[in-house]
């Protein structure tokens, strides 16, 4: 009887959400290094340039993630305003010529000499942290119009607006979607949220269709084959990659798309390289890992001790999962082209560190949420409404 109890306890520990999340994240990161080497082998004179830098960034990301997993999240609430101000300052600085680095018409990076920092990757974490702190600390004012809806909405609009000006429409939309979802989860009234979301969607659609480049992407997406030589070239090559890979793939390193046929094969479109070289089954396995990570995080939320930590974990989980979903949707031709990288797998240090910060938060809470939950969202919202 004691043996069965010990076995059950060990299995319970193995299948804890934190362990599952960690295994999924590490598996995706290690797998990403292998695929990145193939995807970037023909991208320059030095075939090891990207893989070497990604190894360094992975080491930094792991150290940062472990550090975050050991922090006292409750004590961090006192840094809400410094995080907010640093995030906004970074987003403003990146727009200033001479400070922000412009690449392909977008000003998204700050050159620190030894590295380029993509400010929006950390700013979106700043947004989640700011909203979680404000709504978690002031949950009694959530039903109110000004304090509970207008102020946090202005915060979302400020972050998304500055990112939009870079321009980075994809990340701006991601921030808006995650931010308003957090307001909904916190209990902000739908009578306020629904019209605001509708207006935001209309404004975003207007901005897209009045921008010739973005409008061209939408029109090309509506007829991919007809525009395969122009606006939909990248997307058409990605679809060809999946077709060539079939179920088994052509073999790691044997793909055609890595040979400059597919632009940005090692960043935004690395999922197409996976589909071509490793096939449908492995590409589906990557999707499955993201799904397992999301579901484990979702189940983990039931043990949240308070509104602040509940929203912090929910916001981070939404950022990670939504970005992965959008990237895979774009590469497979289900969504119009957006410049969002695939978490843990695409080349890019800033995004890798940001994703491991989220994983660090999830691991942190899996270690500290060991007691029965004292926070129940439905009961909490009823108390607020009452």
C-alpha positions in Angstrom: 0.0 0.0 0.0 2.8 2.3 0.9 4.6 1.5 -2.4 1.5 2.4 -4.4 1.2 5.6 -2.5 4.8 6.5 -3.2 4.4 5.6 -6.9 1.3 7.8 -7.1 3.1 10.7 -5.4 6.1 10.4 -7.8 3.8 10.3 -10.8 2.0 13.4 -9.5 5.2 15.2 -9.2 6.3 14.2 -12.7 3.0 15.4 -14.3 2.8 18.7 -12.4 2.1 21.6 -14.8 5.4 23.2 -14.1 7.4 20.1 -15.1 5.4 19.7 -18.3 5.9 23.3 -19.2 9.6 23.1 -18.6 10.0 19.9 -20.6 8.0 21.4 -23.5 10.0 24.7 -23.5 13.4 23.0 -23.3 12.4 20.4 -26.0 11.4 23.2 -28.4 14.5 25.2 -27.7 16.9 22.3 -28.3 14.9 21.2 -31.4 15.1 24.9 -32.6 18.9 24.8 -32.4 19.0 21.8 -34.7 16.6 23.2 -37.3 18.2 26.7 -37.1 21.6 25.2 -38.1 20.0 23.8 -41.3 17.9 26.8 -42.0 20.8 29.3 -41.7 23.6 27.2 -43.2 23.4 29.0 -46.6 22.6 32.5 -45.3 26.1 33.9 -45.4 29.9 33.3 -45.7 30.0 31.8 -42.2 27.5 28.9 -41.9 28.0 28.9 -38.1 27.2 32.6 -37.5 23.6 32.3 -36.5 23.9 29.0 -34.6 26.8 30.4 -32.6 24.9 33.5 -31.6 21.7 31.5 -30.9 23.7 29.3 -28.5 24.9 32.3 -26.6 21.4 33.8 -26.4 20.0 30.4 -25.3 22.5 30.4 -22.4 21.5 33.9 -21.5 17.8 33.0 -21.7 18.2 30.0 -19.5 20.1 32.0 -16.8 17.4 34.7 -16.9 14.6 32.2 -16.8 16.1 30.4 -13.8 16.6 33.7 -12.1 13.0 34.7 -12.6 11.8 31.3 -11.3 13.5 32.2 -8.0 12.1 35.7 -7.5 9.4 36.7 -5.0 6.6 37.7 -7.4 4.7 39.5 -4.6 7.7 41.7 -3.9 7.9 42.6 -7.6 4.6 44.5 -7.4 6.5 47.5 -6.0 8.3 47.9 -9.3 5.1 48.4 -11.4 5.8 52.0 -12.2 9.5 51.6 -12.9 8.8 48.7 -15.3 6.0 50.8 -17.0 8.3 53.8 -17.4 11.3 51.9 -18.6 9.1 50.0 -21.2 7.6 53.2 -22.5 11.0 55.0 -22.6 12.4 52.1 -24.6 9.6 52.2 -27.1 10.1 55.9 -27.5 13.8 55.7 -27.9 13.6 53.1 -30.6 11.7 55.6 -32.7 14.4 58.2 -32.6 16.7 58.2 -35.6 20.3 57.6 -34.5 19.2 55.5 -31.6 16.7 53.1 -33.1 18.1 50.9 -35.9 16.1 50.7 -39.1 15.9 47.4 -41.0 13.7 46.9 -44.0 11.8 50.1 -43.3 11.1 49.2 -39.6 12.7 50.8 -36.6 12.5 48.1 -33.9 16.0 47.7 -32.5 18.5 49.5 -30.3 22.1 48.8 -31.1 24.1 48.3 -27.9 27.3 47.5 -29.7 27.7 43.9 -28.7 24.0 43.1 -29.5 20.8 44.5 -30.9 17.9 44.7 -28.5 14.4 44.4 -29.9 12.6 46.6 -27.4 9.0 45.4 -28.2 9.8 41.9 -27.1 10.4 43.1 -23.5 7.8 45.9 -23.7 5.0 43.4 -24.2 6.1 41.6 -21.0 6.1 45.1 -19.3 2.5 45.5 -20.5 1.4 42.2 -19.0 3.2 42.9 -15.7 1.8 46.5 -15.5 -1.8 45.3 -16.1 -1.5 42.4 -13.7 -0.1 44.7 -10.9 -2.7 47.4 -11.5 -5.8 45.1 -11.8 -4.6 42.8 -9.1 -3.9 45.6 -6.6 -7.0 47.7 -7.4 -9.5 44.9 -8.1 -12.2 46.8 -6.2 -12.3 49.5 -8.8 -12.5 47.0 -11.7 -16.3 47.5 -12.2 -15.9 51.2 -12.5 -15.7 53.0 -15.8 -12.7 55.3 -15.3 -10.5 53.4 -12.9 -11.4 49.9 -14.0 -11.7 50.3 -17.8 -10.4 53.7 -19.2 -7.0 53.8 -17.4 -5.9 50.2 -18.2 -7.2 50.6 -21.8 -5.1 53.8 -22.2 -2.2 51.8 -21.0 -2.8 49.1 -23.6 -3.3 51.8 -26.3 0.0 53.5 -25.3 2.0 50.3 -25.6 0.3 49.1 -28.8 0.4 52.6 -30.4 4.1 53.0 -29.9 4.8 49.6 -31.3 2.5 50.3 -34.2 4.6 53.3 -35.1 7.8 51.3 -35.5 5.9 50.0 -37.6 5.2 46.5 -36.2 1.5 45.8 -36.8 1.7 42.2 -35.7 3.2 42.8 -32.2 0.9 45.8 -31.7 -2.2 43.6 -32.5 -0.8 40.9 -30.2 -0.4 43.4 -27.3 -4.0 44.7 -27.9 -5.5 41.2 -28.0 -3.6 40.0 -24.9 -4.3 43.3 -23.0 -8.0 43.3 -23.6 -8.2 39.6 -22.8 -6.6 40.3 -19.5 -9.2 43.0 -18.8 -11.9 40.4 -19.5 -10.3 37.9 -17.2 -10.0 40.5 -14.5 -13.8 41.1 -14.7 -14.0 44.4 -16.6 -17.6 44.8 -17.7 -18.4 43.6 -21.3 -20.6 46.7 -21.8 -17.3 48.6 -21.8 -15.0 46.0 -23.4 -17.2 45.0 -26.4 -17.5 48.5 -28.0 -13.8 49.2 -27.3 -12.7 46.0 -29.0 -14.9 46.7 -32.0 -13.5 50.2 -32.4 -10.0 48.9 -32.0 -10.6 46.3 -34.7 -12.1 48.9 -37.1 -9.2 51.3 -36.4 -6.6 48.6 -37.0 -8.4 47.5 -40.2 -8.4 51.1 -41.5 -4.7 51.5 -40.7 -3.9 48.2 -42.6 -5.9 49.1 -45.7 -4.6 52.7 -45.9 -1.0 51.4 -45.8 0.0 50.2 -49.4 2.4 47.5 -48.1 0.0 46.0 -45.6 -2.9 46.2 -48.0 -0.8 44.5 -50.6 -0.1 41.6 -48.2 -3.9 41.2 -47.5 -4.8 41.2 -51.2 -1.9 38.8 -52.0 -3.1 36.5 -49.3 -6.6 36.4 -50.9 -5.0 35.0 -54.1 -1.7 33.3 -53.1 -1.2 31.4 -56.3 -2.0 34.4 -58.5 0.5 36.6 -56.6 3.2 33.9 -56.1 5.8 35.9 -58.0 5.2 39.2 -56.2 3.4 39.9 -52.9 2.8 36.3 -51.9 6.2 35.0 -53.0 7.3 34.2 -49.4 4.0 32.5 -48.5 4.0 30.5 -51.8 7.5 29.2 -51.1 6.4 28.2 -47.6 3.5 26.2 -49.0 5.8 24.6 -51.5 8.1 23.6 -48.7 5.3 21.8 -46.9 4.2 20.1 -50.1 7.8 18.9 -50.8 8.2 17.6 -47.3 5.2 15.4 -47.3 4.8 13.2 -44.2 8.4 12.2 -43.7 10.4 15.2 -45.0 13.4 15.3 -47.3 15.9 15.1 -44.5 17.5 17.6 -42.2 19.9 19.8 -44.3 18.5 18.6 -47.6 15.7 21.2 -48.0 15.6 23.6 -50.9 14.1 26.5 -49.1 17.1 27.1 -46.9 19.1 28.0 -50.1 17.7 31.6 -50.2 14.5 30.5 -52.0 12.5 31.3 -48.9 13.4 34.8 -47.4 13.8 34.9 -43.6 13.9 31.1 -43.5 15.8 31.2 -40.2 13.5 33.7 -38.5 9.8 34.1 -39.2 9.4 31.2 -41.6 11.5 28.5 -39.9 8.3 26.4 -39.5 8.3 25.9 -43.3 11.8 24.5 -43.0 10.6 22.1 -40.4 7.7 21.0 -42.7 10.0 20.5 -45.7 13.0 18.8 -44.1 11.3 16.8 -41.3 7.8 16.4 -42.6 4.2 16.7 -41.5 4.6 14.4 -38.4 7.4 16.4 -36.9 5.7 19.7 -37.8 2.6 18.4 -36.0 4.7 17.4 -33.1 5.9 21.0 -32.7 2.3 22.2 -32.7 1.4 19.5 -30.2 4.2 20.7 -27.8 2.8 24.2 -27.9 -0.7 22.9 -27.2 0.5 20.8 -24.3 2.3 23.8 -22.9 -0.8 25.9 -23.2 -3.1 23.3 -21.6 -0.7 22.7 -18.8 -0.5 26.4 -18.1 -4.3 26.7 -18.3 -4.8 23.9 -15.7 -2.1 25.5 -13.6 -4.2 28.7 -13.4 -6.8 27.0 -11.2 -4.4 27.2 -8.3 -3.7 30.9 -8.5 -3.6 32.4 -4.9 -4.7 35.9 -6.0 -5.8 38.1 -8.9 -2.3 39.6 -9.5 -0.5 36.2 -10.0 -3.5 34.8 -11.9 -3.3 37.7 -14.5 0.5 37.6 -14.6 0.5 33.9 -15.6 -2.5 34.2 -17.9 -1.0 37.2 -19.7 2.4 35.5 -20.2 0.7 32.3 -21.3 -1.4 34.2 -23.8 1.6 36.0 -25.2 3.6 32.8 -25.8 0.7 30.7 -27.2 -0.9 33.4 -29.4 2.4 34.3 -31.0 3.1 30.6 -31.8 -0.4 30.2 -33.2 -0.1 33.3 -35.4 3.3 32.3 -36.7 2.2 28.8 -37.6 -1.0 30.2 -39.1 1.0 32.6 -41.3 3.5 30.0 -42.5 0.8 27.5 -43.4 -1.2 30.1 -45.3 -4.1 30.3 -42.9 -3.3 34.0 -42.0 -1.9 37.0 -43.8 1.8 37.5 -43.5 2.9 39.0 -40.2 6.4 39.4 -38.8 6.1 37.3 -35.7 8.8 34.8 -34.8 8.1 31.2 -33.6 8.8 31.1 -29.9 11.9 29.1 -28.8 12.7 28.1 -32.4 13.1 31.2 -34.6 16.5 32.9 -34.6 16.5 36.0 -32.4 17.9 36.6 -28.9 15.4 39.1 -27.6 12.4 36.9 -28.3 14.2 33.8 -26.9 15.0 35.7 -23.6 11.4 37.0 -23.4 9.9 33.5 -23.8 12.2 32.1 -21.1 11.1 34.9 -18.8 7.5 33.7 -19.3 8.6 30.1 -18.6 10.4 31.3 -15.5 7.2 32.9 -14.2 5.3 29.7 -14.9 7.9 27.6 -13.1 8.1 30.1 -10.2 4.3 29.9 -9.7 4.3 26.1 -10.0 6.8 26.0 -7.0 4.9 28.6 -4.9 1.3 27.5 -5.7 1.7 24.3 -3.8 -1.1 25.0 -1.2 -4.8 24.7 -2.0 -5.9 27.9 -3.8 -7.4 30.8 -1.9 -8.2 32.7 -5.0 -11.4 31.7 -6.9 -12.0 33.9 -9.9 -15.8 33.5 -10.0 -16.1 34.1 -6.3 -13.7 37.1 -6.5 -15.7 38.7 -9.3 -19.0 38.2 -7.3 -17.4 39.9 -4.4 -16.2 42.8 -6.6 -19.7 43.1 -8.2 -21.3 43.0 -4.7 
